[in-house]
Each structure stands twice: as C-alpha cells, then as structure tokens.
C-alpha cells in the first residue's frame, strides 16, 4: 500500500490528474514567523553567482512556506522538517479553531506564488540560457496537487521525507525521486519516476486547464518507475528493486502530460501542472542526491506496468 501511495505522489509532481481551480483571493495577513528562513546557497547559473539574498517576492513566498511548516510542527502535522508542505497537510487540520489560520496560510502561499509568477515573463525554453537556468536538482517545498491530499499523513509510523526533481533539459530527462522512511528507521524506500522531456513547439496551444503555451511548456513522456527498498527492519536491502513501465491512463489513451515553468531563478522555481496545480521548488546542490540519474533508455525486463492513477504495479 505504501509503495503505491508514494508512486502516485511522484507522478503527481509532474502531472496532477484532477482539475483544480486556483485561488484568486488576495493574500490574507498572518502572524509573522518567528523563525528566520535558512540562508540561500550561492548557485552559479549562466556564469553569474546567485545573490545570497533573494528578491523580496521570493522572500515572501519562502517565508509563507516556512510559516506553514512552523504551524504544522506546532500542531503535529509534519513528521520531517524537509518534507514538502502541502495544502493537504493543512486541510487535515481544518477543524474548529484551526480552520481559519490554516486557510489563511494556504491563501498566503498560493497568492505569493501567483504574485511571483506575475512579476516577470516566464522562462523561454528556446532561450540560450534556458538549460542552465531550469536544469539541476530541485527540492519540492510546497504543492497543492489534489493527488497529494491522501499522502499528507502516511500510516504505521511512515512519513514522506523529501521529494526531489532532477532536470536536464539539454538531454531531455526529468527524474522525480521520493524518499520515505519509518520514524524508528524500520523501513526506507526510494521511488523514482523517469521521464523524457521535450519543449512544446506550438505557442498558444492550451493545456487541460485552458492555459495557452507561452513558450515555457514541457511535454512529458513517462518512461519508467523504479521502486527500491533500501532498509527493512534495520537490515540494508539494496537488492530489493522493482523496475516497471508506466501503464496508466495517459499511456493507454495517448495523452501527453505537460508542465509549465512559470517562474525560474537561480534559487527558486514555480511550476504548474497540466490542470494548473502549483509546485514550488528550491534549487539544491547536485551532490545532495549522490546517485546518478536513472538511465532513460535502459531496457526494462520485468514485464511490470505502473498505473499512476491507482498507484499499482502489475504485470502487463
């Protein structure tokens, strides 16, 4: 069951399957956060070093996500400090006295993201610096994708630790990686979804949410799913590894998932799935994920297929 849930999460990072209307309510005021956000890492992009101090709009988005994390920790809704914040985590607390502050936090994050997106034109994927700016190792910080709602709180002492997305536009590869572990270290699992990414050439073409392509859209073709159990009951298990072919509705019906890069800087990326769902990511050093990216075209001999809607791995 847990394997299925994490697999479903990974595909949702690239393409949510349930339409969602984005909030248009202006950001509501919330109590200022007492915690100072961690300092940004200097990142070399396009020959220039990123400033250690992000622009004000990026700071507001970062601080709003930090405020969500603090609120969840105070209310027992976050197991690991590095796990992504989701509106699902906050929705779980929408009861009684918690309802208003949780809704304010959600509106603050999503309004800050929308303001950041509107602050400048989106990255043009055919630009000379697009590969250097968009490629790299990205850590998911916040998402409102509907598929993540059921993953806000995993059972049996398990928790989602981190979700990375590694991008190489030059070679046309995107890899999502979710890390899940037990609170007493009884189990550790890493699930990867590898996709081929190509630029959408048709300007103005609408996605499923009706948003026209502004030159910042990536078409995504999922190629393989790799599930690895690294540890079971304190015993390292590097040999427990399953490789499967994606075999969900997109593959069966010939649909092409999309991802719009709506804001990209040296430190921050904001993206929208094909239904408009929001993803906020922070650039991390490449060495933070030690393993190389999964080979895109390596043969898959297992005969298994992965359905991204049900999260099941089955024989094809």
C-alpha positions as a printed NumPy array, in Angstrom:
array([[  0.   ,   0.   ,   0.   ],
       [  2.764,   2.46 ,   0.932],
       [  4.663,   1.723,  -2.281],
       [  1.527,   2.515,  -4.266],
       [  0.943,   5.801,  -2.441],
       [  4.465,   7.079,  -2.982],
       [  4.411,   6.09 ,  -6.66 ],
       [  1.178,   8.036,  -7.126],
       [  2.761,  11.081,  -5.464],
       [  5.748,  11.034,  -7.785],
       [  3.657,  11.174, -10.943],
       [  1.547,  13.952,  -9.44 ],
       [  4.652,  16.116,  -9.1  ],
       [  4.733,  16.293, -12.905],
       [  1.074,  15.968, -13.824],
       [ -1.929,  16.079, -11.483],
       [ -4.917,  14.197, -12.86 ],
       [ -7.763,  16.047, -11.153],
       [ -8.688,  19.606, -12.26 ],
       [ -8.296,  22.276,  -9.648],
       [ -9.354,  25.933,  -9.595],
       [ -6.606,  28.194,  -8.358],
       [ -7.483,  30.708,  -5.63 ],
       [ -7.757,  34.348,  -6.66 ],
       [ -8.284,  35.773,  -3.187],
       [ -5.575,  38.295,  -2.234],
       [ -3.125,  37.212,   0.417],
       [ -4.564,  37.422,   3.908],
       [ -2.418,  38.748,   6.729],
       [ -0.993,  36.181,   9.112],
       [  1.111,  36.393,  12.206],
       [  4.773,  36.939,  11.304],
       [  7.013,  33.911,  11.54 ],
       [  9.465,  33.874,  14.426],
       [ 11.89 ,  31.606,  12.58 ],
       [ 14.399,  33.127,  10.2  ],
       [ 14.414,  31.21 ,   6.891],
       [ 17.632,  29.281,   6.247],
       [ 20.217,  31.13 ,   4.175],
       [ 20.192,  30.518,   0.449],
       [ 23.051,  28.684,  -1.184],
       [ 25.022,  30.548,  -3.795],
       [ 24.324,  28.89 ,  -7.148],
       [ 26.275,  29.503, -10.33 ],
       [ 23.798,  29.893, -13.195],
       [ 24.627,  31.259, -16.618],
       [ 28.055,  32.39 , -15.447],
       [ 26.741,  34.523, -12.569],
       [ 26.623,  33.772,  -8.875],
       [ 23.155,  33.939,  -7.318],
       [ 22.834,  36.501,  -4.559],
       [ 22.602,  35.145,  -1.023],
       [ 19.626,  37.463,  -0.539],
       [ 16.646,  36.508,  -2.74 ],
       [ 14.354,  39.17 ,  -4.257],
       [ 11.503,  40.414,  -1.996],
       [  8.789,  38.406,  -3.761],
       [ 10.848,  35.226,  -3.457],
       [ 11.395,  36.037,   0.207],
       [  7.659,  36.394,   0.76 ],
       [  6.971,  33.02 ,  -0.878],
       [  9.733,  31.373,   1.152],
       [  8.557,  32.944,   4.412],
       [  4.949,  31.912,   3.762],
       [  6.058,  28.273,   3.313],
       [  8.21 ,  28.474,   6.451],
       [  5.173,  29.8  ,   8.36 ],
       [  3.165,  26.78 ,   7.163],
       [  5.881,  24.434,   8.364],
       [  6.055,  26.054,  11.777],
       [  2.291,  25.909,  12.169],
       [  2.21 ,  22.223,  11.185],
       [  5.029,  21.36 ,  13.596],
       [  3.194,  23.12 ,  16.412],
       [  0.05 ,  21.143,  15.604],
       [  1.676,  17.755,  14.979],
       [  1.119,  17.765,  11.231],
       [  4.694,  17.429,   9.936],
       [  6.957,  14.468,  10.61 ],
       [ 10.185,  15.585,   8.921],
       [ 11.49 ,  19.164,   8.569],
       [ 12.466,  18.532,   4.943],
       [  9.132,  17.061,   3.811],
       [  7.143,  19.185,   1.341],
       [  4.332,  21.384,   2.658],
       [  1.   ,  20.658,   1.008],
       [ -2.444,  22.11 ,   1.343],
       [ -3.354,  18.507,   2.181],
       [ -1.37 ,  18.743,   5.42 ],
       [ -3.157,  21.962,   6.279],
       [ -6.579,  20.646,   5.227],
       [ -6.181,  17.837,   7.754],
       [ -6.25 ,  20.5  ,  10.469],
       [ -9.35 ,  22.325,   9.205],
       [-11.33 ,  21.669,  12.351],
       [-12.711,  24.077,  14.887],
       [-10.23 ,  26.733,  15.956],
       [ -7.621,  25.552,  13.406],
       [ -9.751,  26.213,  10.333],
       [ -9.212,  29.928,   9.908],
       [ -5.424,  30.016,  10.413],
       [ -4.948,  27.022,   8.118],
       [ -6.982,  28.628,   5.341],
       [ -5.051,  31.881,   5.771],
       [ -1.747,  30.045,   5.43 ],
       [ -2.88 ,  28.302,   2.227],
       [ -4.068,  31.579,   0.703],
       [ -0.84 ,  33.315,   1.668],
       [  1.375,  30.731,  -0.054],
       [ -0.694,  30.477,  -3.212],
       [ -1.135,  34.25 ,  -3.505],
       [  2.612,  34.768,  -3.024],
       [  3.333,  32.218,  -5.759],
       [  0.883,  33.886,  -8.149],
       [  2.428,  37.303,  -7.447],
       [  5.9  ,  35.925,  -8.117],
       [  4.74 ,  34.37 , -11.402],
       [  3.264,  37.713, -12.495],
       [  6.432,  39.649, -11.645],
       [  8.168,  38.821, -14.936],
       [  7.647,  36.884, -18.168],
       [  8.139,  33.118, -17.943],
       [ 11.352,  31.426, -18.994],
       [ 11.51 ,  30.83 , -22.751],
       [ 12.707,  27.284, -23.255],
       [ 14.307,  28.129, -26.597],
       [ 16.495,  30.818, -24.994],
       [ 20.251,  30.281, -24.827],
       [ 20.312,  30.206, -21.028],
       [ 17.19 ,  28.055, -20.527],
       [ 19.094,  24.801, -19.986],
       [ 21.455,  26.29 , -17.386],
       [ 18.638,  28.03 , -15.522],
       [ 15.984,  25.279, -15.446],
       [ 18.21 ,  22.213, -15.181],
       [ 19.599,  20.913, -11.924],
       [ 18.471,  19.375,  -8.655],
       [ 15.245,  20.799,  -7.198],
       [ 13.648,  20.078,  -3.815],
       [  9.847,  20.263,  -3.589],
       [  8.801,  22.759,  -0.922],
       [  5.039,  23.171,  -1.497],
       [  2.299,  21.763,  -3.693],
       [ -1.483,  21.903,  -3.872],
       [ -1.808,  18.975,  -6.297],
       [ -5.01 ,  17.065,  -5.443],
       [ -3.288,  13.681,  -5.667],
       [ -1.085,  14.619,  -2.71 ],
       [ -4.057,  15.085,  -0.389],
       [ -4.118,  11.412,   0.608],
       [ -0.372,  11.462,   1.252],
       [ -0.349,  14.204,   3.883],
       [ -0.173,  11.634,   6.659],
       [  1.063,   8.111,   5.968],
       [  0.104,   5.303,   8.399],
       [  2.167,   2.899,  10.524],
       [  4.846,   5.391,  11.513],
       [  5.849,   6.116,   7.909],
       [  6.482,   9.592,   6.597],
       [  7.468,  11.301,   3.375],
       [ 10.941,  12.698,   3.987],
       [ 11.871,  14.5  ,   0.75 ],
       [ 10.811,  14.832,  -2.877],
       [ 13.435,  15.833,  -5.427],
       [ 13.043,  16.639,  -9.085],
       [ 16.191,  16.491, -11.188],
       [ 16.016,  18.123, -14.602],
       [ 18.354,  18.015, -17.588],
       [ 16.762,  19.987, -20.409],
       [ 19.815,  19.512, -22.596],
       [ 19.438,  15.733, -22.592],
       [ 15.64 ,  15.833, -22.267],
       [ 15.367,  13.939, -18.968],
       [ 13.318,  14.601, -15.82 ],
       [ 13.581,  12.352, -12.754],
       [ 11.289,  12.58 ,  -9.719],
       [ 12.58 ,  10.966,  -6.546],
       [ 10.594,  10.469,  -3.317],
       [ 12.231,   9.311,  -0.092],
       [ 10.082,   7.715,   2.581],
       [ 11.121,   6.269,   5.911],
       [  9.785,   4.888,   9.178],
       [ 10.098,   7.04 ,  12.281],
       [ 12.082,   4.254,  14.007],
       [ 14.108,   3.54 ,  10.825],
       [ 12.376,   0.192,  10.287],
       [ 11.943,   0.894,   6.58 ],
       [ 13.457,   3.213,   3.996],
       [ 12.205,   3.414,   0.434],
       [ 13.204,   5.457,  -2.595],
       [ 10.911,   5.645,  -5.612],
       [ 11.945,   7.251,  -8.886],
       [  9.904,   8.146, -11.943],
       [ 11.947,   8.903, -15.063],
       [ 10.502,  10.832, -17.996],
       [ 11.543,  12.152, -21.372],
       [ 11.011,  15.926, -21.535],
       [ 10.652,  17.933, -24.758],
       [  9.726,  21.549, -25.413],
       [  6.172,  22.133, -26.686],
       [  6.753,  23.844, -30.051],
       [  3.238,  25.218, -30.606],
       [  2.837,  28.634, -28.996],
       [ -0.671,  29.329, -27.707],
       [ -1.646,  25.662, -27.521],
       [ -3.927,  25.219, -24.454],
       [ -3.315,  22.635, -21.759],
       [ -6.102,  20.777, -19.939],
       [ -6.717,  23.814, -17.748],
       [ -7.087,  26.005, -20.842],
       [ -3.812,  27.893, -20.244],
       [ -2.062,  28.759, -23.532],
       [  1.569,  27.805, -24.041],
       [  3.779,  30.878, -23.536],
       [  6.972,  29.165, -24.679],
       [  7.587,  27.691, -21.209],
       [  5.829,  24.332, -21.583],
       [  7.444,  20.917, -21.365],
       [  5.793,  17.809, -22.767],
       [  6.477,  14.83 , -20.538],
       [  6.548,  11.17 , -21.504],
       [  6.985,   8.819, -18.559],
       [  9.437,   6.043, -19.367],
       [  9.988,   4.001, -16.208],
       [  9.241,   3.695, -12.496],
       [ 11.924,   2.362, -10.132],
       [ 10.979,   1.295,  -6.583],
       [ 13.828,   0.416,  -4.215],
       [ 13.562,  -0.696,  -0.586],
       [ 16.836,   0.394,   0.98 ],
       [ 16.231,  -0.885,   4.503],
       [ 13.741,  -3.286,   6.13 ],
       [ 13.806,  -3.958,   9.888],
       [ 17.273,  -2.4  ,  10.275],
       [ 18.684,  -4.645,   7.519],
       [ 20.061,  -2.979,   4.365],
       [ 18.257,  -4.383,   1.312],
       [ 19.898,  -2.919,  -1.815],
       [ 18.744,  -5.944,  -3.83 ],
       [ 15.01 ,  -5.166,  -3.375],
       [ 14.384,  -3.193,  -6.551],
       [ 11.452,  -3.187,  -8.98 ],
       [ 11.503,  -1.526, -12.413],
       [  8.194,  -1.038, -14.232],
       [  6.816,   0.671, -17.332],
       [  4.247,   3.443, -16.874],
       [  0.89 ,   1.997, -17.923],
       [ -1.734,   4.456, -16.716],
       [ -4.498,   6.43 , -18.467],
       [ -2.052,   8.761, -20.226],
       [ -0.228,   5.831, -21.82 ],
       [ -3.395,   3.89 , -22.632],
       [ -5.179,   6.895, -24.162],
       [ -2.171,   8.507, -25.829],
       [ -2.314,  11.74 , -23.793],
       [  0.788,  13.854, -23.292],
       [  1.271,  15.33 , -19.799],
       [  2.63 ,  18.868, -19.605],
       [  4.495,  21.075, -17.139],
       [  4.688,  24.889, -17.373],
       [  7.761,  26.584, -15.868],
       [  6.092,  29.81 , -14.777],
       [  8.965,  31.282, -12.746],
       [ 12.622,  30.247, -12.661],
       [ 15.51 ,  31.954, -10.914],
       [ 18.888,  30.823,  -9.648],
       [ 17.3  ,  29.576,  -6.414],
       [ 13.538,  29.165,  -6.912],
       [ 11.234,  27.5  ,  -9.425],
       [  7.459,  27.72 ,  -9.663],
       [  5.684,  25.288, -11.992],
       [  2.107,  24.459, -12.963],
       [  0.837,  21.023, -13.902],
       [ -1.496,  20.441, -16.817],
       [ -4.509,  21.183, -14.613],
       [ -2.985,  24.301, -13.029],
       [ -1.763,  22.673,  -9.807],
       [  1.068,  24.519,  -8.101],
       [  4.596,  23.291,  -7.379],
       [  7.215,  25.395,  -5.592],
       [ 10.767,  24.045,  -5.636],
       [ 14.137,  25.194,  -4.321],
       [ 17.408,  24.585,  -6.111],
       [ 19.788,  22.296,  -4.243],
       [ 23.42 ,  21.296,  -4.916],
       [ 23.778,  18.429,  -7.378],
       [ 25.766,  16.437,  -4.823],
       [ 22.828,  16.384,  -2.409],
       [ 21.498,  13.38 ,  -4.354],
       [ 24.556,  11.175,  -4.645],
       [ 23.186,   8.593,  -7.067],
       [ 23.304,   9.298, -10.806],
       [ 20.042,   9.79 , -12.664],
       [ 18.355,   6.597, -13.812],
       [ 19.228,   5.665, -17.385],
       [ 16.312,   6.686, -19.546],
       [ 16.69 ,   4.13 , -22.312],
       [ 17.928,   1.144, -20.309],
       [ 15.829,  -1.952, -21.114],
       [ 13.004,  -2.964, -18.764],
       [ 12.825,  -6.725, -18.468],
       [ 10.422,  -7.083, -15.547],
       [  7.202,  -7.122, -17.598],
       [  5.505,  -4.964, -14.962],
       [  3.402,  -1.886, -15.592],
       [  2.665,   1.046, -13.299],
       [ -0.742,   2.757, -13.251],
       [ -0.262,   6.32 , -11.987],
       [ -3.964,   6.701, -11.135],
       [ -4.285,   3.653,  -8.88 ],
       [ -0.626,   3.556,  -7.815],
       [ -0.492,  -0.188,  -8.577],
       [  2.387,  -2.103, -10.122],
       [  1.036,  -5.064, -12.063],
       [  2.059,  -7.5  , -14.767],
       [  1.388,  -6.221, -18.284]])
